[in-house]
Amino acid sequence: MLLRTLLRRDKGNKSGRQKVDRGFLVFENTTEVIMAEKLLKSQGFPVEVKGPPQEVRSGCDLVIEFSLIEELKILRLLEETGIEPLQLVPVSSPLLKPVDIFRVKDFGRFLMVRAANMKLTVDKETLTIVNVSGGGCPDVPYLAAEMIGKTLESAPNPNEIGHTLCGYALQLAYEEMKRHQAVRLSEGG
């Protein structure tokens, strides 16, 4: 149904119109975002999970940003699997741009990555996880106990041992932390 609606939507006046190449999908709940992200990435679509702009918040604190060139393929795939978004929003204004869910804070010897409501802090010299905090999900203490004191390489992936939105957000922070460390090492730092 969403696909037919989007195919018929008014494309607007082409003269003076701003070029739109990104869009985002709004879902009813976080579980659908996680399922859609996993499906789309498994099919090779370069998508990113972001925070929704204030104007389109629906109850889910996450959206999937994608290239509008892939719009029809993505919508068909999601429709075939029964994971239909509530809304597709082209990013046509800076106010509609999804917000990055990552915040990175350098504390000298320590680096903290925040993804949504979860924070992961690592000793930059040893790459040992020194803190896991945030969220309010029941598995956060377990995730912290399993990860603190281990290096980034030896710690378990949060999505393998966690089963909540907090575990998912911690997985995103973990992946972003590993990316930051790889960049730092490649730059000789």
N, C-alpha and C positions, 0 to 999 in steps of 0.2 A: 504494500500500500504506500509506504513512504517513497519507494522508488518511482511509482507512477506520479505522485504529487511533485516530486523534484523534477521529473522530466517535463512536466507541464508548467513549471514556475516561470514567472515573467523574468526575462533576463535584463530588463531595464533599458535605459537609454545608453547606447554605446558611445555617444559623443561625450567626451569629458569624463568618462567613467574610469575609475581607478582600476589598475590591473590587479586581479585577485588570483593568486595561485595556491593558496592554502585554505583549508577549511577544517572544521572539527565536528565530531559526532558527539551528541549528547545522549546519554543513556539514563534509564530509570534508576539503576543502582550500580554499585561498585562491582558486584559480581559480573554483571554484563560487560563492564569496561574491561575487566581482567580477561574474560573469555574472548571478547572481540580482539583485544590486543594480541593474545596468544595465537588466535586463528590467523589474523592478518600478518603477523610476523612469520608464522610458519609457511605462509604462502608468498613470502618475499616482499611484502609491502613495507616501505620505510615509514612507520608510524611512530608517534611519540605520545606518551601519556602526559597530560598537562592539567593544570587547574583551570576551571571554567571562568570566563569573565563574569563579573557581577550581574550583568544584564541577562544572562541565560542560565543562572543556577537553577537546578531542578530538584535538588535533594541529594544528588550524587556530587561529590567534591572532585570528580575527575572527568576529563573528556579525552578523546583521541584526536590528535592533530594529524592531518594527512595532506598529500598533494591532490589538489582538485583534478589533476589530469587523470588520476586513478579512481575518480568518484564512482563511475558506473560499475567498474569491476568490483570495487569494495562493496558497494550497496547490493549488488547481485549475490556476492559471496555471503554477506551477512544475512540477506533475505533467505537464501537457500538453507542456511543453518539455523534459522529461527532466532537470530540475535539482532533484532531490528532496533536501530536507534530511535529515540523520541524525536530527534531533530538533527538536521545537518545545517551548519551555519558557515557560509563563506566568510573568510576574514577580510572584510571590505573596509574596515575602519580600525584605527589603533585602539579604540575602546572595546572592540570585539576580539582583540587578540588574546588567545589563551595565555595564561601566565605559567612561567616555568615553576615547577614544583620543587626545584632544588635551590638550596641556599648553602654556600660554602663559607666557612669562617676559619681563618688561620689564626691559631693561638700561639704562634712561635713553634714550639716543639710538637704541638698537637694540631690536627686538622679535623674539623667537624663538618660533616655533610648532613643536611636536613632534607628529607624528602617527605613532602606533605607534613604529617605530624610526628614523624620518627627521626631521631638523630643518632648518628653513628660517629664516634670520635676515635681517632687512631693516632698513636705515637708515630710521627713521621720518620724517626730514626730506625725504629725496629719493626714498623708496620704492625704493631700489636694493637688490637682493639682494646681501648681503655674504658669505653662507656657506650651503653646502648640506653636510650631514654625516649620518652614521649609516648604518645598514644594513650589509650585507656583500655586496650583489649586484654583479655585474660591471659594471652600467651606471651605478653611482653616480658614478664619476669623470667620465664623459661628461655625465651630467645636471648635475653641478656646473659643468663647463667651459662648457656651453651657457647656464647661467642666471646665474652670478655676474657681477656688473658691469652687469646689465640691470635695468631697472625692472620692477615687478610687471606693468605693462601691456605691456611690450615683450618680456618673457621668454616662451619657448615653454611651453605646457602640458606638464608632465612626462609625462602619459599619452600624449601625441602622440610623444614621443621616447624614452620608457623602456618596457621590456617585462617588468619583473619586479615582485615584490611591493614592492620599494623604490621603484620608479617610481610605483606605485599609492599607496603611503603618502605619497610626496612630493607627489603631486597633491592628496591630502586636505589636507596642510599648506599648500599653495599656495592652495587654495580658502578655507581657514580664515583665512589671512593676509589675503587680499583682503576677506573678510567683516569682520575686525577693523579694517582700514583704512577701509572704508566706514562702519562704526559710528563710528569716531573722527572722520571728516570730518563726519558728520551731527551730531555733538555739538559741532562747532566746534573740535575739537582738532587 
